[in-house]
Amino acid sequence: MKIKTDQPFMHDSAEIANIVAKFWDQISEGWRKIWGPHIHHGFYEVDKSLTPLEAQENLIEKLADILHLAPQTHILDVGCGMGGSSLYLAKKYHAQVLGITLSPKQVRLATLQSRLENIANVDFKVENALSMSSCDNNTFDIVWSLESCEQFYDKDLFIKQALRVLKPGGQLMLATWCSSQDEYEGYLAKKYRKLCLAFDLPYMPTMAHYRHLIEVNGFTLQSMLDWSKHVEKSWDVGVSLASTYSFLQLFKLAGLRGLRFASQIKMMQEAFHQHRVKYGVFLATKT
Ligand SMILES: C[S@@+](CC[C@H](N)C(=O)[O-])C[C@H]1O[C@@H](n2cnc3c(N)ncnc32)[C@H](O)[C@@H]1O
């Protein structure tokens, strides 16, 4: 068995959108109780011990640093989850943020949180990253995609949409899990397939493939960084945190899907440790 990592191997675009929306609708509230408001890795430092939340905020800070975020920046947070990044960037950097996700539940949770914290400069919508139909051309200074592209059925179409909605000179920030190879065979192909199915990833391209998509669509790539070493500890933390909950507790918090998810995080921990998955960060400018 051989499998290429630059094209979807399961479902179709509408089907995966449904699966993803349902998954996050079911799991988000429970996730927040267990892991907090962010659904992404933490950036760990060798010389500092950080709590999971501090490490996640540290990752946002590192990304904000490479973007040189200025106040009032207009950001589209694509695949915004429960609004973790959007709210953080709106509060700390006074950015004007629109967060979009497929999950109506996530929109409700994020909106509620913005009201609780009295943050006016954010808005959340159910919207597909592959159409961005409510977003006008040349609108945003930054398109921010933090660990959402993994679930997009068509990465090329997303990058085209990002180009369309960005102002000239605007920046695309893409942080995403990447495969280590263009093609897997035999045992590794099985592992790749299982991992993608477990996390609803239609496919997981390599960093080189993402670079190609970014450049071929008219962006100028500013940086391509491999942060795997900085983030992989998140899975160790995740596995040990999940083990502090009983099956019953996990079930009560996030249902059957949450229970399955908790049992699958070991798979991703192993993939990172075996360097089959890398954490790619891309920064590109619309020229
Ligand atoms: C792993 S979560 C990351 C959430 C958020 N960026 C964060 O860091 O907390 C993935 C997010 O991508 C969203 N997503 C996946 N496919 C999408 C699509 N086609 N259009 C819009 N959002 C999508 C999901 O709804 C979910 O909110």
The ligand as an ORCA input file, in Angstrom:
! r2SCAN-3c Opt
* xyz 0 1
  C      -7.733     22.424     16.005
  S      -8.994     23.604     15.929
  C      -8.016     25.086     16.051
  C      -8.824     26.227     16.603
  C      -8.112     27.543     16.827
  N      -7.378     27.986     15.674
  C      -7.227     27.478     18.035
  O      -6.004     27.508     17.808
  O      -7.725     27.442     19.152
  C      -9.492     23.555     14.230
  C     -10.543     24.582     13.836
  O     -10.620     24.651     12.413
  C     -11.968     24.778     12.042
  N     -12.143     24.321     10.665
  C     -11.829     23.130     10.124
  N     -12.160     23.101      8.825
  C     -12.711     24.314      8.533
  C     -13.233     24.919      7.348
  N     -13.277     24.270      6.186
  N     -13.706     26.182      7.437
  C     -13.662     26.865      8.604
  N     -13.158     26.348      9.752
  C     -12.699     25.098      9.712
  C     -12.710     23.926     13.047
  O     -14.074     24.262     13.069
  C     -11.941     24.304     14.328
  O     -12.494     25.485     14.842
*
